[in-house]
Amino acid sequence: MTTPSELRARAAELEQRVPPLTAGPRTDDEQMWLEKAAALRAEADRAEGDTPAT
């Protein structure tokens, strides 16, 4: 199982592929990477919410 920190690290890797918005319009690939990063972060948030408090 992937940990929330691993999911967030993968999201950060995807976001680093995307140049700043000032570089011009996003390509389809860049938009896909940002959407995937957002999904990974949401999954990490859900996983943390499912973790029982100790």
PQR file with spaces between the fields and no chain letter, atoms N, CA, C, O and H, PARSE charges and radii, in Angstrom:
ATOM       1  N    MET     1       0.844   -1.179    0.000 -0.4000 1.5000
ATOM       2  CA   MET     1       0.000    0.000    0.000 -0.0000 2.0000
ATOM       3  C    MET     1       0.893    1.248    0.000  0.5500 1.7000
ATOM       4  O    MET     1       1.920    1.293    0.678 -0.5500 1.4000
ATOM       5  N    THR     2       0.493    2.222   -0.749 -0.4000 1.5000
ATOM       6  CA   THR     2       1.256    3.462   -0.847 -0.0000 2.0000
ATOM       7  C    THR     2       0.875    4.386    0.300  0.5500 1.7000
ATOM       8  O    THR     2      -0.306    4.566    0.596 -0.5500 1.4000
ATOM       9  H    THR     2      -0.341    2.185   -1.300  0.4000 1.0000
ATOM      10  N    THR     3       1.870    4.965    0.937 -0.4000 1.5000
ATOM      11  CA   THR     3       1.607    5.861    2.064 -0.0000 2.0000
ATOM      12  C    THR     3       1.234    7.249    1.555  0.5500 1.7000
ATOM      13  O    THR     3       1.555    7.599    0.420 -0.5500 1.4000
ATOM      14  H    THR     3       2.829    4.819    0.696  0.4000 1.0000
ATOM      15  N    PRO     4       0.550    8.050    2.395 -0.5600 1.5000
ATOM      16  CA   PRO     4       0.217    9.412    1.996  0.2800 2.0000
ATOM      17  C    PRO     4       1.437   10.236    1.611  0.5500 1.7000
ATOM      18  O    PRO     4       1.364   11.038    0.680 -0.5500 1.4000
ATOM      19  N    SER     5       2.542   10.059    2.298 -0.4000 1.5000
ATOM      20  CA   SER     5       3.740   10.829    1.961 -0.0000 2.0000
ATOM      21  C    SER     5       4.289   10.424    0.587  0.5500 1.7000
ATOM      22  O    SER     5       4.798   11.266   -0.152 -0.5500 1.4000
ATOM      23  H    SER     5       2.601    9.407    3.054  0.4000 1.0000
ATOM      24  N    GLU     6       4.183    9.144    0.251 -0.4000 1.5000
ATOM      25  CA   GLU     6       4.613    8.696   -1.079 -0.0000 2.0000
ATOM      26  C    GLU     6       3.703    9.268   -2.167  0.5500 1.7000
ATOM      27  O    GLU     6       4.171    9.655   -3.238 -0.5500 1.4000
ATOM      28  H    GLU     6       3.769    8.460    0.851  0.4000 1.0000
ATOM      29  N    LEU     7       2.409    9.317   -1.885 -0.4000 1.5000
ATOM      30  CA   LEU     7       1.464    9.897   -2.847 -0.0000 2.0000
ATOM      31  C    LEU     7       1.761   11.375   -3.071  0.5500 1.7000
ATOM      32  O    LEU     7       1.740   11.855   -4.205 -0.5500 1.4000
ATOM      33  H    LEU     7       2.028    9.002   -1.016  0.4000 1.0000
ATOM      34  N    ARG     8       2.036   12.090   -1.990 -0.4000 1.5000
ATOM      35  CA   ARG     8       2.341   13.523   -2.107 -0.0000 2.0000
ATOM      36  C    ARG     8       3.664   13.748   -2.838  0.5500 1.7000
ATOM      37  O    ARG     8       3.800   14.709   -3.595 -0.5500 1.4000
ATOM      38  H    ARG     8       2.053   11.700   -1.069  0.4000 1.0000
ATOM      39  N    ALA     9       4.626   12.874   -2.618 -0.4000 1.5000
ATOM      40  CA   ALA     9       5.907   12.997   -3.320 -0.0000 2.0000
ATOM      41  C    ALA     9       5.713   12.789   -4.822  0.5500 1.7000
ATOM      42  O    ALA     9       6.311   13.498   -5.632 -0.5500 1.4000
ATOM      43  H    ALA     9       4.516   12.093   -2.003  0.4000 1.0000
ATOM      44  N    ARG    10       4.887   11.829   -5.189 -0.4000 1.5000
ATOM      45  CA   ARG    10       4.596   11.597   -6.613 -0.0000 2.0000
ATOM      46  C    ARG    10       3.867   12.800   -7.212  0.5500 1.7000
ATOM      47  O    ARG    10       4.142   13.196   -8.344 -0.5500 1.4000
ATOM      48  H    ARG    10       4.401   11.253   -4.532  0.4000 1.0000
ATOM      49  N    ALA    11       2.942   13.375   -6.454 -0.4000 1.5000
ATOM      50  CA   ALA    11       2.223   14.564   -6.925 -0.0000 2.0000
ATOM      51  C    ALA    11       3.197   15.717   -7.159  0.5500 1.7000
ATOM      52  O    ALA    11       3.080   16.437   -8.149 -0.5500 1.4000
ATOM      53  H    ALA    11       2.718   13.053   -5.534  0.4000 1.0000
ATOM      54  N    ALA    12       4.146   15.890   -6.261 -0.4000 1.5000
ATOM      55  CA   ALA    12       5.140   16.958   -6.414 -0.0000 2.0000
ATOM      56  C    ALA    12       5.998   16.728   -7.657  0.5500 1.7000
ATOM      57  O    ALA    12       6.331   17.677   -8.366 -0.5500 1.4000
ATOM      58  H    ALA    12       4.241   15.304   -5.456  0.4000 1.0000
ATOM      59  N    GLU    13       6.358   15.469   -7.923 -0.4000 1.5000
ATOM      60  CA   GLU    13       7.142   15.156   -9.129 -0.0000 2.0000
ATOM      61  C    GLU    13       6.381   15.550  -10.392  0.5500 1.7000
ATOM      62  O    GLU    13       6.953   16.120  -11.321 -0.5500 1.4000
ATOM      63  H    GLU    13       6.088   14.697   -7.346  0.4000 1.0000
ATOM      64  N    LEU    14       5.094   15.241  -10.416 -0.4000 1.5000
ATOM      65  CA   LEU    14       4.280   15.592  -11.585 -0.0000 2.0000
ATOM      66  C    LEU    14       4.176   17.107  -11.741  0.5500 1.7000
ATOM      67  O    LEU    14       4.279   17.628  -12.852 -0.5500 1.4000
ATOM      68  H    LEU    14       4.629   14.778   -9.662  0.4000 1.0000
ATOM      69  N    GLU    15       3.972   17.807  -10.639 -0.4000 1.5000
ATOM      70  CA   GLU    15       3.852   19.264  -10.698 -0.0000 2.0000
ATOM      71  C    GLU    15       5.144   19.925  -11.161  0.5500 1.7000
ATOM      72  O    GLU    15       5.110   20.975  -11.803 -0.5500 1.4000
ATOM      73  H    GLU    15       3.888   17.384   -9.737  0.4000 1.0000
ATOM      74  N    GLN    16       6.276   19.322  -10.841 -0.4000 1.5000
ATOM      75  CA   GLN    16       7.557   19.889  -11.258 -0.0000 2.0000
ATOM      76  C    GLN    16       7.772   19.775  -12.765  0.5500 1.7000
ATOM      77  O    GLN    16       8.596   20.498  -13.325 -0.5500 1.4000
ATOM      78  H    GLN    16       6.304   18.469  -10.320  0.4000 1.0000
ATOM      79  N    ARG    17       7.052   18.889  -13.421 -0.4000 1.5000
ATOM      80  CA   ARG    17       7.158   18.754  -14.877 -0.0000 2.0000
ATOM      81  C    ARG    17       6.510   19.932  -15.612  0.5500 1.7000
ATOM      82  O    ARG    17       6.818   20.198  -16.774 -0.5500 1.4000
ATOM      83  H    ARG    17       6.382   18.301  -12.966  0.4000 1.0000
ATOM      84  N    VAL    18       5.611   20.632  -14.918 -0.4000 1.5000
ATOM      85  CA   VAL    18       4.813   21.677  -15.556 -0.0000 2.0000
ATOM      86  C    VAL    18       5.509   23.026  -15.382  0.5500 1.7000
ATOM      87  O    VAL    18       5.782   23.440  -14.255 -0.5500 1.4000
ATOM      88  H    VAL    18       5.361   20.416  -13.974  0.4000 1.0000
ATOM      89  N    PRO    19       5.795   23.712  -16.484 -0.5600 1.5000
ATOM      90  CA   PRO    19       6.407   25.035  -16.379  0.2800 2.0000
ATOM      91  C    PRO    19       5.415   26.043  -15.805  0.5500 1.7000
ATOM      92  O    PRO    19       4.211   25.789  -15.805 -0.5500 1.4000
ATOM      93  N    PRO    20       5.903   27.179  -15.319 -0.5600 1.5000
ATOM      94  CA   PRO    20       4.996   28.192  -14.768  0.2800 2.0000
ATOM      95  C    PRO    20       3.981   28.639  -15.823  0.5500 1.7000
ATOM      96  O    PRO    20       4.249   28.582  -17.023 -0.5500 1.4000
ATOM      97  N    LEU    21       2.837   29.074  -15.365 -0.4000 1.5000
ATOM      98  CA   LEU    21       1.780   29.505  -16.278 -0.0000 2.0000
ATOM      99  C    LEU    21       2.230   30.668  -17.148  0.5500 1.7000
ATOM     100  O    LEU    21       1.724   30.844  -18.256 -0.5500 1.4000
ATOM     101  H    LEU    21       2.620   29.120  -14.390  0.4000 1.0000
ATOM     102  N    THR    22       3.175   31.463  -16.661 -0.4000 1.5000
ATOM     103  CA   THR    22       3.679   32.590  -17.446 -0.0000 2.0000
ATOM     104  C    THR    22       4.442   32.130  -18.682  0.5500 1.7000
ATOM     105  O    THR    22       4.730   32.937  -19.566 -0.5500 1.4000
ATOM     106  H    THR    22       3.587   31.320  -15.761  0.4000 1.0000
ATOM     107  N    ALA    23       4.772   30.843  -18.753 -0.4000 1.5000
ATOM     108  CA   ALA    23       5.495   30.300  -19.909 -0.0000 2.0000
ATOM     109  C    ALA    23       4.569   30.094  -21.110  0.5500 1.7000
ATOM     110  O    ALA    23       5.034   29.816  -22.215 -0.5500 1.4000
ATOM     111  H    ALA    23       4.538   30.187  -18.034  0.4000 1.0000
ATOM     112  N    GLY    24       3.279   30.228  -20.892 -0.4000 1.5000
ATOM     113  CA   GLY    24       2.333   30.061  -21.986 -0.0000 2.0000
ATOM     114  C    GLY    24       1.215   29.114  -21.604  0.5500 1.7000
ATOM     115  O    GLY    24       1.179   28.591  -20.490 -0.5500 1.4000
ATOM     116  H    GLY    24       2.901   30.454  -19.994  0.4000 1.0000
ATOM     117  N    PRO    25       0.306   28.899  -22.537 -0.5600 1.5000
ATOM     118  CA   PRO    25      -0.827   28.010  -22.247  0.2800 2.0000
ATOM     119  C    PRO    25      -0.365   26.586  -21.942  0.5500 1.7000
ATOM     120  O    PRO    25       0.660   26.129  -22.445 -0.5500 1.4000
ATOM     121  N    ARG    26      -1.131   25.909  -21.121 -0.4000 1.5000
ATOM     122  CA   ARG    26      -0.816   24.525  -20.763 -0.0000 2.0000
ATOM     123  C    ARG    26      -1.092   23.594  -21.948  0.5500 1.7000
ATOM     124  O    ARG    26      -2.073   23.755  -22.673 -0.5500 1.4000
ATOM     125  H    ARG    26      -1.965   26.281  -20.712  0.4000 1.0000
ATOM     126  N    THR    27      -0.209   22.629  -22.119 -0.4000 1.5000
ATOM     127  CA   THR    27      -0.466   21.584  -23.115 -0.0000 2.0000
ATOM     128  C    THR    27      -1.418   20.564  -22.489  0.5500 1.7000
ATOM     129  O    THR    27      -1.682   20.599  -21.288 -0.5500 1.4000
ATOM     130  H    THR    27       0.589   22.498  -21.530  0.4000 1.0000
ATOM     131  N    ASP    28      -1.918   19.674  -23.308 -0.4000 1.5000
ATOM     132  CA   ASP    28      -2.797   18.622  -22.791 -0.0000 2.0000
ATOM     133  C    ASP    28      -2.059   17.755  -21.777  0.5500 1.7000
ATOM     134  O    ASP    28      -2.627   17.377  -20.752 -0.5500 1.4000
ATOM     135  H    ASP    28      -1.703   19.645  -24.285  0.4000 1.0000
ATOM     136  N    ASP    29      -0.799   17.438  -22.058 -0.4000 1.5000
ATOM     137  CA   ASP    29      -0.004   16.631  -21.124 -0.0000 2.0000
ATOM     138  C    ASP    29       0.182   17.351  -19.793  0.5500 1.7000
ATOM     139  O    ASP    29       0.026   16.751  -18.730 -0.5500 1.4000
ATOM     140  H    ASP    29      -0.338   17.744  -22.890  0.4000 1.0000
ATOM     141  N    GLU    30       0.515   18.635  -19.854 -0.4000 1.5000
ATOM     142  CA   GLU    30       0.718   19.404  -18.617 -0.0000 2.0000
ATOM     143  C    GLU    30      -0.564   19.457  -17.791  0.5500 1.7000
ATOM     144  O    GLU    30      -0.520   19.323  -16.568 -0.5500 1.4000
ATOM     145  H    GLU    30       0.642   19.122  -20.718  0.4000 1.0000
ATOM     146  N    GLN    31      -1.692   19.649  -18.446 -0.4000 1.5000
ATOM     147  CA   GLN    31      -2.972   19.670  -17.739 -0.0000 2.0000
ATOM     148  C    GLN    31      -3.257   18.314  -17.106  0.5500 1.7000
ATOM     149  O    GLN    31      -3.748   18.239  -15.980 -0.5500 1.4000
ATOM     150  H    GLN    31      -1.727   19.758  -19.439  0.4000 1.0000
ATOM     151  N    MET    32      -2.945   17.232  -17.839 -0.4000 1.5000
ATOM     152  CA   MET    32      -3.145   15.886  -17.325 -0.0000 2.0000
ATOM     153  C    MET    32      -2.284   15.656  -16.078  0.5500 1.7000
ATOM     154  O    MET    32      -2.751   15.077  -15.097 -0.5500 1.4000
ATOM     155  H    MET    32      -2.546   17.293  -18.754  0.4000 1.0000
ATOM     156  N    TRP    33      -1.019   16.116  -16.120 -0.4000 1.5000
ATOM     157  CA   TRP    33      -0.129   15.949  -14.961 -0.0000 2.0000
ATOM     158  C    TRP    33      -0.672   16.683  -13.739  0.5500 1.7000
ATOM     159  O    TRP    33      -0.623   16.163  -12.624 -0.5500 1.4000
ATOM     160  H    TRP    33      -0.640   16.587  -16.917  0.4000 1.0000
ATOM     161  N    LEU    34      -1.189   17.890  -13.949 -0.4000 1.5000
ATOM     162  CA   LEU    34      -1.739   18.660  -12.827 -0.0000 2.0000
ATOM     163  C    LEU    34      -2.988   17.986  -12.256  0.5500 1.7000
ATOM     164  O    LEU    34      -3.185   17.958  -11.041 -0.5500 1.4000
ATOM     165  H    LEU    34      -1.229   18.313  -14.854  0.4000 1.0000
ATOM     166  N    GLU    35      -3.816   17.452  -13.128 -0.4000 1.5000
ATOM     167  CA   GLU    35      -5.017   16.756  -12.667 -0.0000 2.0000
ATOM     168  C    GLU    35      -4.648   15.483  -11.901  0.5500 1.7000
ATOM     169  O    GLU    35      -5.257   15.170  -10.878 -0.5500 1.4000
ATOM     170  H    GLU    35      -3.656   17.475  -14.115  0.4000 1.0000
ATOM     171  N    LYS    36      -3.660   14.763  -12.395 -0.4000 1.5000
ATOM     172  CA   LYS    36      -3.209   13.548  -11.707 -0.0000 2.0000
ATOM     173  C    LYS    36      -2.611   13.898  -10.347  0.5500 1.7000
ATOM     174  O    LYS    36      -2.844   13.194   -9.365 -0.5500 1.4000
ATOM     175  H    LYS    36      -3.165   15.018  -13.226  0.4000 1.0000
ATOM     176  N    ALA    37      -1.840   14.987  -10.289 -0.4000 1.5000
ATOM     177  CA   ALA    37      -1.254   15.424   -9.014 -0.0000 2.0000
ATOM     178  C    ALA    37      -2.353   15.764   -8.014  0.5500 1.7000
ATOM     179  O    ALA    37      -2.258   15.406   -6.840 -0.5500 1.4000
ATOM     180  H    ALA    37      -1.651   15.559  -11.088  0.4000 1.0000
ATOM     181  N    ALA    38      -3.390   16.450   -8.470 -0.4000 1.5000
ATOM     182  CA   ALA    38      -4.503   16.796   -7.580 -0.0000 2.0000
ATOM     183  C    ALA    38      -5.204   15.534   -7.077  0.5500 1.7000
ATOM     184  O    ALA    38      -5.589   15.454   -5.910 -0.5500 1.4000
ATOM     185  H    ALA    38      -3.467   16.741   -9.424  0.4000 1.0000
ATOM     186  N    ALA    39      -5.366   14.555   -7.959 -0.4000 1.5000
ATOM     187  CA   ALA    39      -5.993   13.293   -7.555 -0.0000 2.0000
ATOM     188  C    ALA    39      -5.138   12.543   -6.542  0.5500 1.7000
ATOM     189  O    ALA    39      -5.663   11.960   -5.593 -0.5500 1.4000
ATOM     190  H    ALA    39      -5.053   14.620   -8.906  0.4000 1.0000
ATOM     191  N    LEU    40      -3.828   12.556   -6.739 -0.4000 1.5000
ATOM     192  CA   LEU    40      -2.931   11.889   -5.781 -0.0000 2.0000
ATOM     193  C    LEU    40      -2.985   12.568   -4.421  0.5500 1.7000
ATOM     194  O    LEU    40      -2.994   11.894   -3.391 -0.5500 1.4000
ATOM     195  H    LEU    40      -3.401   13.029   -7.510  0.4000 1.0000
ATOM     196  N    ARG    41      -3.021   13.896   -4.407 -0.4000 1.5000
ATOM     197  CA   ARG    41      -3.120   14.625   -3.131 -0.0000 2.0000
ATOM     198  C    ARG    41      -4.448   14.332   -2.427  0.5500 1.7000
ATOM     199  O    ARG    41      -4.485   14.181   -1.206 -0.5500 1.4000
ATOM     200  H    ARG    41      -3.014   14.444   -5.243  0.4000 1.0000
ATOM     201  N    ALA    42      -5.536   14.254   -3.196 -0.4000 1.5000
ATOM     202  CA   ALA    42      -6.836   13.928   -2.609 -0.0000 2.0000
ATOM     203  C    ALA    42      -6.822   12.510   -2.036  0.5500 1.7000
ATOM     204  O    ALA    42      -7.378   12.264   -0.965 -0.5500 1.4000
ATOM     205  H    ALA    42      -5.506   14.377   -4.188  0.4000 1.0000
ATOM     206  N    GLU    43      -6.189   11.585   -2.748 -0.4000 1.5000
ATOM     207  CA   GLU    43      -6.080   10.212   -2.252 -0.0000 2.0000
ATOM     208  C    GLU    43      -5.271   10.174   -0.954  0.5500 1.7000
ATOM     209  O    GLU    43      -5.613    9.440   -0.027 -0.5500 1.4000
ATOM     210  H    GLU    43      -5.737   11.786   -3.617  0.4000 1.0000
ATOM     211  N    ALA    44      -4.199   10.965   -0.891 -0.4000 1.5000
ATOM     212  CA   ALA    44      -3.386   11.028    0.326 -0.0000 2.0000
ATOM     213  C    ALA    44      -4.202   11.588    1.487  0.5500 1.7000
ATOM     214  O    ALA    44      -4.105   11.098    2.613 -0.5500 1.4000
ATOM     215  H    ALA    44      -3.921   11.561   -1.644  0.4000 1.0000
ATOM     216  N    ASP    45      -5.005   12.613    1.212 -0.4000 1.5000
ATOM     217  CA   ASP    45      -5.856   13.186    2.258 -0.0000 2.0000
ATOM     218  C    ASP    45      -6.865   12.160    2.765  0.5500 1.7000
ATOM     219  O    ASP    45      -7.087   12.044    3.970 -0.5500 1.4000
ATOM     220  H    ASP    45      -5.084   13.011    0.298  0.4000 1.0000
ATOM     221  N    ARG    46      -7.479   11.413    1.839 -0.4000 1.5000
ATOM     222  CA   ARG    46      -8.438   10.373    2.239 -0.0000 2.0000
ATOM     223  C    ARG    46      -7.740    9.283    3.054  0.5500 1.7000
ATOM     224  O    ARG    46      -8.285    8.798    4.046 -0.5500 1.4000
ATOM     225  H    ARG    46      -7.299   11.506    0.860  0.4000 1.0000
ATOM     226  N    ALA    47      -6.542    8.905    2.633 -0.4000 1.5000
ATOM     227  CA   ALA    47      -5.806    7.856    3.353 -0.0000 2.0000
ATOM     228  C    ALA    47      -5.473    8.303    4.772  0.5500 1.7000
ATOM     229  O    ALA    47      -5.537    7.505    5.707 -0.5500 1.4000
ATOM     230  H    ALA    47      -6.100    9.299    1.827  0.4000 1.0000
ATOM     231  N    GLU    48      -5.121    9.562    4.932 -0.4000 1.5000
ATOM     232  CA   GLU    48      -4.819   10.068    6.269 -0.0000 2.0000
ATOM     233  C    GLU    48      -6.077   10.104    7.124  0.5500 1.7000
ATOM     234  O    GLU    48      -6.019    9.868    8.331 -0.5500 1.4000
ATOM     235  H    GLU    48      -5.068   10.210    4.172  0.4000 1.0000
ATOM     236  N    GLY    49      -7.211   10.398    6.502 -0.4000 1.5000
ATOM     237  CA   GLY    49      -8.473   10.428    7.232 -0.0000 2.0000
ATOM     238  C    GLY    49      -8.900    9.051    7.684  0.5500 1.7000
ATOM     239  O    GLY    49      -9.597    8.920    8.690 -0.5500 1.4000
ATOM     240  H    GLY    49      -7.258   10.589    5.521  0.4000 1.0000
ATOM     241  N    ASP    50      -8.493    8.012    6.955 -0.4000 1.5000
ATOM     242  CA   ASP    50      -8.839    6.643    7.293 -0.0000 2.0000
ATOM     243  C    ASP    50      -7.923    6.053    8.357  0.5500 1.7000
ATOM     244  O    ASP    50      -8.217    5.001    8.926 -0.5500 1.4000
ATOM     245  H    ASP    50      -7.927    8.118    6.138  0.4000 1.0000
ATOM     246  N    THR    51      -6.809    6.737    8.622 -0.4000 1.5000
ATOM     247  CA   THR    51      -5.842    6.224    9.590 -0.0000 2.0000
ATOM     248  C    THR    51      -6.376    6.407   11.005  0.5500 1.7000
ATOM     249  O    THR    51      -6.707    7.529   11.388 -0.5500 1.4000
ATOM     250  H    THR    51      -6.571    7.591    8.160  0.4000 1.0000
ATOM     251  N    PRO    52      -6.469    5.345   11.786 -0.5600 1.5000
ATOM     252  CA   PRO    52      -6.953    5.488   13.164  0.2800 2.0000
ATOM     253  C    PRO    52      -5.978    6.288   14.018  0.5500 1.7000
ATOM     254  O    PRO    52      -4.761    6.171   13.876 -0.5500 1.4000
ATOM     255  N    ALA    53      -6.531    7.094   14.896 -0.4000 1.5000
ATOM     256  CA   ALA    53      -5.698    7.909   15.807 -0.0000 2.0000
ATOM     257  C    ALA    53      -5.042    6.988   16.827  0.5500 1.7000
ATOM     258  O    ALA    53      -5.638    6.014   17.287 -0.5500 1.4000
ATOM     259  H    ALA    53      -7.519    7.189   15.011  0.4000 1.0000
ATOM     260  N    THR    54      -3.808    7.319   17.168 -0.4000 1.5000
ATOM     261  CA   THR    54      -3.098    6.488   18.151 -0.0000 2.0000
ATOM     262  C    THR    54      -2.919    7.248   19.435  0.5500 1.7000
ATOM     263  O    THR    54      -2.344    6.723   20.388 -0.5500 1.4000
ATOM     264  H    THR    54      -3.323    8.110   16.794  0.4000 1.0000
